[in-house]
């Protein structure tokens, strides 16, 4: 399909230059007008025109700070689905969203996406150029929606999927605000006591002489460490983080660590439930959207963080590749609960695998919510007990020598 370069004026009177694909010059003029622009020049594009259009497309119209938040993508996806469902063409829908958005990274991405679609790319190909904002799950579902002619339905499913993920994240973050605030305040108070109050008591005790009890001696040494050797804590923290990062690059060590984590009470059970919910929701959504099963499994694997569960998904992928079922290799991994395996087995036999996976996801989403609530309800009293023990130890260490102070005075 030939490409045409055009110059046009927008509603604000600003001149726009671009390149689009069309069967003829007349159709190119109509396409420019459909974008809400007033064409002043339309001609066959040269390589120089395409290069100039790419440079302008990459340029920023206005200055802005920050990237693209997940919430912005959810809202954009929902709005785009509504516009397409109302009968607007994809390109027109994108331009409506662009005009509504304030200067931002997302608006620039949508402008570039619209320009790519004008140049002959598909929506999925245009989104695939921005992997940081639109992951493989998003791009592949859009591609399946374009091929199957149900893009608005796929976009709504994507918005639902991301909203569920955001809802759980917001719930955990809001529940952690109070414990984190308490811990930070406690750290500040303990640091103040160790750096300013303890040295005063230490001078008093040294004037009277005598051997100090071990809690008091430990507290004084901790205060000296905080005053004179605090930098060693920072060096130690950075060293531990670097070591963990290096160890995380080793597949064998990461798998061993993930296997140990799964055996930790409460935490291991929660990780399994989160993994099952994410596996079921992602795979069910992809299959329902028309993505081939093997490709859907590869995409699903990338949404799971635990390498042990990833290994289970790899076994399922290899099993299906050899013509077998999903349920059998899942059962062999001993990671997925028996109820999940049975439900998936029934879904395969009845030909409603996507629906059964979504039911499993609904069940385990509720279990994840309940498990998170239970862990967070235990976290607050645990923090109070630990902080109470620390403050109590400091008070005992400070006042313990006072009981023997009379003997030293006499």
C-alpha positions as CSV (number, residue, x, y, z in Angstrom):
1,X,0.0,0.0,0.0
2,X,1.5,3.4,-1.0
3,X,2.2,6.0,1.7
4,X,1.4,9.7,1.6
5,X,3.0,12.6,3.4
6,X,0.7,15.3,4.6
7,X,0.7,18.7,6.3
8,X,-2.5,19.7,8.1
9,X,-3.8,22.2,10.7
10,X,-5.4,21.0,14.0
11,X,-8.3,22.8,15.8
12,X,-5.8,25.1,17.5
13,X,-4.2,26.1,14.2
14,X,-1.0,24.2,14.8
15,X,0.6,22.6,11.7
16,X,1.0,18.9,11.9
17,X,3.2,16.7,9.6
18,X,2.8,13.0,9.2
19,X,2.8,10.0,7.0
20,X,-0.1,7.5,6.5
21,X,-0.9,4.6,4.2
22,X,-3.8,4.8,1.8
23,X,-4.8,3.3,-1.6
24,X,-5.0,6.8,-3.3
25,X,-4.4,10.5,-2.6
26,X,-8.2,11.1,-2.3
27,X,-8.5,8.4,0.4
28,X,-5.4,9.8,2.2
29,X,-7.1,13.3,2.3
30,X,-10.2,11.7,3.8
31,X,-8.2,9.8,6.4
32,X,-6.5,13.1,7.4
33,X,-9.9,14.8,7.7
34,X,-11.2,11.8,9.8
35,X,-8.5,12.7,12.4
36,X,-10.0,16.1,12.9
37,X,-7.3,17.8,10.9
38,X,-7.5,20.2,7.9
39,X,-5.1,19.1,5.2
40,X,-3.1,21.7,3.4
41,X,-0.8,19.4,1.5
42,X,-1.0,15.6,0.6
43,X,1.6,13.9,-1.7
44,X,3.4,10.6,-2.1
45,X,5.9,10.1,0.7
46,X,9.6,9.8,0.2
47,X,12.1,8.2,2.5
48,X,13.0,11.6,3.7
49,X,9.4,12.3,4.6
50,X,9.1,9.0,6.5
51,X,12.3,9.8,8.4
52,X,11.0,13.3,9.3
53,X,7.7,11.9,10.4
54,X,9.5,9.4,12.7
55,X,11.5,12.2,14.3
56,X,8.4,14.3,14.9
57,X,6.6,11.3,16.3
58,X,9.3,10.7,18.9
59,X,9.4,14.3,20.0
60,X,7.5,15.5,23.1
61,X,4.8,18.2,22.5
62,X,5.0,19.5,26.1
63,X,7.1,19.0,29.2
64,X,5.8,16.6,31.8
65,X,7.1,14.6,34.8
66,X,6.6,10.9,35.6
67,X,5.9,7.7,33.7
68,X,2.6,5.8,33.1
69,X,0.8,4.4,36.1
70,X,-1.1,1.1,35.9
71,X,-4.3,3.0,36.9
72,X,-4.0,5.2,33.8
73,X,-3.7,2.2,31.5
74,X,-6.8,0.6,33.1
75,X,-8.9,3.7,32.6
76,X,-7.6,4.1,29.0
77,X,-8.4,0.5,28.2
78,X,-11.9,0.8,29.6
79,X,-12.6,4.1,27.7
80,X,-11.2,2.7,24.5
81,X,-13.5,-0.4,24.8
82,X,-16.5,1.8,25.3
83,X,-15.7,4.0,22.2
84,X,-15.2,0.9,20.0
85,X,-18.3,-0.7,21.3
86,X,-20.2,2.6,20.4
87,X,-19.2,2.0,16.8
88,X,-16.2,4.4,16.4
89,X,-13.3,3.1,14.4
90,X,-10.1,2.2,16.3
91,X,-8.1,5.1,14.9
92,X,-10.9,7.6,15.6
93,X,-11.3,6.2,19.2
94,X,-7.6,6.7,19.9
95,X,-7.7,10.3,18.7
96,X,-10.7,11.0,20.9
97,X,-8.7,9.7,23.9
98,X,-5.6,11.7,22.9
99,X,-7.6,14.9,22.8
100,X,-9.0,14.2,26.3
101,X,-5.7,13.4,28.0
102,X,-3.5,16.0,29.6
103,X,0.2,16.2,28.5
104,X,1.7,12.9,29.7
105,X,3.7,9.9,28.7
106,X,0.6,7.9,28.0
107,X,-0.7,10.6,25.6
108,X,2.6,10.5,23.7
109,X,2.4,6.7,23.5
110,X,-1.1,6.9,22.1
111,X,0.0,9.5,19.6
112,X,2.8,7.2,18.4
113,X,0.4,4.3,18.4
114,X,-2.1,6.2,16.2
115,X,0.7,7.2,13.8
116,X,1.9,3.6,13.5
117,X,-1.7,2.4,12.7
118,X,-1.9,5.2,10.1
119,X,1.3,3.8,8.7
120,X,-0.2,0.3,8.2
121,X,0.7,-1.4,11.5
122,X,-1.9,-3.3,13.6
123,X,-2.9,-2.1,17.0
124,X,-1.0,-5.0,18.7
125,X,2.2,-4.3,16.7
126,X,2.0,-0.6,17.6
127,X,1.5,-1.4,21.4
128,X,4.3,-4.0,21.2
129,X,6.8,-1.1,20.7
130,X,6.1,0.0,24.3
131,X,6.8,-3.2,26.4
132,X,7.3,-1.2,29.7
133,X,3.7,0.0,29.5
134,X,2.0,-2.9,27.7
135,X,3.3,-6.3,28.6
136,X,3.1,-9.5,26.5
137,X,-0.2,-10.4,28.0
138,X,-1.8,-7.1,27.0
139,X,-0.3,-7.2,23.4
140,X,-1.3,-10.8,22.7
141,X,-4.8,-10.4,24.0
142,X,-5.2,-7.3,21.8
143,X,-3.8,-9.3,18.8
144,X,-6.3,-12.1,19.4
145,X,-9.1,-9.5,19.7
146,X,-8.2,-7.9,16.4
147,X,-8.0,-11.3,14.6
148,X,-11.3,-12.5,16.2
149,X,-13.2,-9.3,15.6
150,X,-14.0,-8.8,19.3
151,X,-11.5,-6.1,20.3
152,X,-13.9,-4.3,22.6
153,X,-14.7,-7.5,24.5
154,X,-11.0,-8.3,24.9
155,X,-10.3,-4.7,26.1
156,X,-13.0,-5.0,28.7
157,X,-11.6,-8.3,29.9
158,X,-8.1,-6.8,30.2
159,X,-9.5,-3.9,32.2
160,X,-11.3,-6.3,34.6
161,X,-8.1,-8.3,34.9
162,X,-5.9,-5.3,35.7
163,X,-8.6,-3.8,38.1
164,X,-8.6,-7.0,40.1
165,X,-4.8,-7.0,40.4
166,X,-4.8,-3.3,41.3
167,X,-7.6,-3.9,43.9
168,X,-5.5,-6.5,45.8
169,X,-2.4,-4.3,45.6
170,X,-4.3,-1.3,47.0
171,X,-5.8,-3.5,49.8
172,X,-2.4,-4.7,50.9
173,X,-0.8,-1.3,50.7
174,X,-3.6,0.4,52.6
175,X,-3.4,-2.2,55.3
176,X,0.4,-1.8,55.7
177,X,0.2,1.9,56.2
178,X,-0.4,1.7,59.9
179,X,2.2,-1.0,60.7
180,X,4.9,0.8,58.6
181,X,4.1,4.1,60.3
182,X,4.4,2.5,63.8
183,X,7.7,0.8,62.8
184,X,9.2,4.1,61.5
185,X,8.1,6.0,64.6
186,X,9.5,3.3,66.8
187,X,12.8,3.3,64.9
188,X,13.1,7.1,65.4
189,X,12.3,6.9,69.1
190,X,14.8,4.0,69.7
191,X,17.5,5.8,67.7
192,X,16.9,9.0,69.8
193,X,17.2,7.0,73.0
194,X,20.4,5.2,71.9
195,X,22.1,8.4,70.6
196,X,21.1,11.0,73.1
197,X,19.6,9.5,76.3
198,X,21.8,6.4,76.8
199,X,25.1,8.4,76.7
200,X,23.8,10.7,79.5
201,X,23.1,7.7,81.7
202,X,26.4,6.1,80.7
203,X,28.3,9.1,82.0
204,X,26.4,9.0,85.3
205,X,27.1,5.3,85.8
206,X,30.8,5.7,84.9
207,X,31.2,8.4,87.6
208,X,30.2,6.1,90.3
209,X,32.2,3.2,88.9
210,X,31.4,-0.5,89.5
211,X,30.5,-3.2,87.1
212,X,27.3,-2.6,85.1
213,X,24.7,-5.3,84.4
214,X,25.1,-6.9,81.0
215,X,21.8,-5.4,79.6
216,X,23.0,-1.9,80.4
217,X,26.5,-2.6,79.0
218,X,24.9,-3.9,75.8
219,X,22.7,-0.8,75.5
220,X,25.7,1.5,76.0
221,X,27.7,-0.3,73.3
222,X,24.7,-0.2,71.0
223,X,24.5,3.6,71.5
224,X,28.2,4.0,70.8
225,X,27.8,2.0,67.7
226,X,24.9,4.2,66.5
227,X,26.9,7.3,67.1
228,X,30.4,6.4,65.8
229,X,29.9,3.3,63.5
230,X,26.4,3.9,62.0
231,X,27.9,3.8,58.5
232,X,28.7,0.1,59.0
233,X,24.9,-0.6,59.1
234,X,24.5,1.0,55.7
235,X,27.4,-0.8,54.2
236,X,26.1,-4.1,55.6
237,X,22.6,-3.5,54.3
238,X,23.9,-2.6,50.8
239,X,26.2,-5.7,50.8
240,X,23.3,-8.0,51.7
241,X,21.1,-6.5,48.9
242,X,23.9,-6.9,46.4
243,X,24.5,-10.6,47.4
244,X,20.8,-11.4,47.2
245,X,20.6,-9.8,43.8
246,X,23.6,-11.8,42.5
247,X,22.2,-15.0,44.0
248,X,18.8,-14.3,42.3
249,X,20.5,-14.5,38.9
250,X,21.3,-18.1,39.5
251,X,18.4,-20.3,38.5
252,X,19.3,-23.1,40.8
253,X,19.7,-21.0,43.8
254,X,16.5,-19.1,43.1
255,X,14.6,-22.3,42.6
256,X,16.0,-23.6,45.9
257,X,15.0,-20.4,47.7
258,X,11.5,-20.4,46.2
259,X,11.1,-24.1,47.2
260,X,12.0,-23.2,50.8
261,X,9.6,-20.2,50.8
262,X,6.7,-22.4,49.8
263,X,7.3,-24.5,52.9
264,X,7.1,-21.5,55.3
265,X,3.9,-21.5,57.3
266,X,1.2,-18.9,56.2
267,X,3.6,-17.3,53.6
268,X,4.0,-20.4,51.5
269,X,0.3,-21.1,51.5
270,X,-0.4,-17.5,50.4
271,X,2.2,-17.6,47.6
272,X,0.6,-20.8,46.2
273,X,-2.9,-19.3,46.3
274,X,-1.7,-16.1,44.6
275,X,0.1,-18.3,41.9
276,X,-3.0,-20.5,41.3
277,X,-5.3,-17.4,41.1
278,X,-2.9,-15.6,38.6
279,X,-2.4,-18.8,36.6
280,X,-6.1,-19.5,36.3
281,X,-7.2,-15.9,35.6
282,X,-4.5,-15.3,33.0
283,X,-4.8,-18.6,31.2
284,X,-8.6,-18.5,31.2
285,X,-8.7,-15.0,29.9
286,X,-6.2,-15.8,27.1
287,X,-8.0,-19.0,26.0
288,X,-11.4,-17.2,26.0
289,X,-9.8,-14.4,23.9
290,X,-8.7,-16.9,21.3
291,X,-5.0,-17.1,22.0
292,X,-3.5,-20.6,21.2
293,X,-3.0,-22.7,24.2
294,X,0.8,-23.1,23.9
295,X,1.3,-19.4,23.5
296,X,-1.2,-18.7,26.3
297,X,0.9,-20.9,28.6
298,X,4.1,-19.2,27.7
299,X,2.5,-15.8,28.5
300,X,1.0,-17.1,31.7
301,X,4.4,-18.4,32.9
302,X,5.8,-14.8,32.8
303,X,3.1,-13.5,35.1
304,X,4.2,-15.9,37.9
305,X,7.1,-14.9,40.1
306,X,7.8,-18.2,41.9
307,X,10.2,-20.4,39.9
308,X,8.7,-23.6,41.4
309,X,5.2,-22.7,40.0
310,X,6.8,-21.6,36.7
311,X,8.4,-25.0,36.5
312,X,5.0,-26.6,36.9
313,X,3.6,-24.5,34.0
314,X,6.6,-25.5,31.9
315,X,5.7,-29.2,32.4
316,X,2.1,-28.4,31.4
317,X,3.4,-26.7,28.2
318,X,5.6,-29.7,27.3
319,X,2.7,-32.1,28.1
320,X,0.3,-30.3,25.8
321,X,2.9,-30.1,23.1
322,X,3.1,-33.9,23.1
323,X,-0.7,-34.2,22.8
324,X,-1.5,-34.8,26.5
325,X,-3.8,-32.9,28.9
326,X,-3.3,-30.1,31.4
327,X,-4.6,-31.8,34.5
328,X,-2.1,-34.8,34.5
329,X,1.2,-32.8,34.7
330,X,-0.4,-30.3,37.1
331,X,-1.2,-33.2,39.5
332,X,2.4,-34.6,39.1
333,X,4.0,-31.3,40.2
334,X,2.3,-31.5,43.7
335,X,2.2,-27.7,43.7
336,X,-1.4,-27.1,42.6
337,X,-4.1,-28.2,45.1
338,X,-6.1,-31.3,44.2
339,X,-9.4,-29.4,43.9
340,X,-7.8,-27.1,41.2
341,X,-6.6,-30.1,39.3
342,X,-10.0,-31.8,39.4
343,X,-11.8,-28.7,38.2
344,X,-9.4,-28.2,35.3
345,X,-9.8,-31.9,34.4
346,X,-13.6,-31.5,34.3
347,X,-13.2,-28.3,32.2
348,X,-11.1,-30.2,29.7
349,X,-13.6,-33.1,29.5
350,X,-16.6,-30.8,29.0
351,X,-14.9,-28.4,26.6
352,X,-15.3,-25.4,28.9
353,X,-11.7,-25.0,30.2
354,X,-11.8,-21.2,30.0
355,X,-15.0,-21.0,32.1
356,X,-13.6,-23.5,34.7
357,X,-10.3,-21.6,35.0
358,X,-12.2,-18.4,35.6
359,X,-14.2,-20.1,38.4
360,X,-11.0,-21.4,40.0
361,X,-9.6,-17.9,39.8
362,X,-12.7,-16.4,41.5
363,X,-12.4,-19.0,44.3
364,X,-8.7,-18.4,44.9
365,X,-9.1,-14.6,44.7
366,X,-11.4,-14.8,47.6
367,X,-9.0,-17.1,49.5
368,X,-6.2,-14.8,48.8
369,X,-8.2,-11.9,50.2
370,X,-9.1,-13.9,53.3
371,X,-5.4,-15.0,53.8
372,X,-4.2,-11.4,53.4
373,X,-6.7,-10.2,55.9
374,X,-5.6,-12.9,58.4
375,X,-1.9,-12.2,58.0
376,X,-2.4,-8.4,58.4
377,X,-4.6,-8.9,61.5
378,X,-1.8,-10.9,63.0
379,X,0.8,-8.4,62.0
380,X,-0.4,-5.5,64.1
381,X,-0.3,-7.3,67.5
382,X,3.0,-8.9,66.5
383,X,4.5,-5.5,65.9
384,X,3.2,-4.2,69.2
385,X,4.6,-7.1,71.1
386,X,8.1,-6.7,69.4
387,X,8.2,-3.0,70.0
388,X,7.0,-3.4,73.5
389,X,9.7,-5.8,74.2
390,X,12.4,-3.5,72.8
391,X,11.2,-0.5,74.8
392,X,10.9,-2.6,77.9
393,X,14.4,-3.9,77.5
394,X,15.7,-0.3,77.1
395,X,13.9,0.8,80.3
396,X,15.1,-2.2,82.3
397,X,18.7,-1.7,81.0
398,X,18.6,2.0,82.0
399,X,17.1,1.6,85.5
400,X,18.7,-1.7,86.5
401,X,22.0,0.0,87.7
402,X,19.9,2.5,89.8
403,X,19.0,-0.2,92.2
404,X,22.7,-0.8,92.9
405,X,23.6,2.9,92.8
406,X,23.2,3.3,96.6
407,X,25.9,0.6,97.3
408,X,28.3,2.5,95.0
409,X,27.6,5.8,96.7
410,X,28.2,4.3,100.3
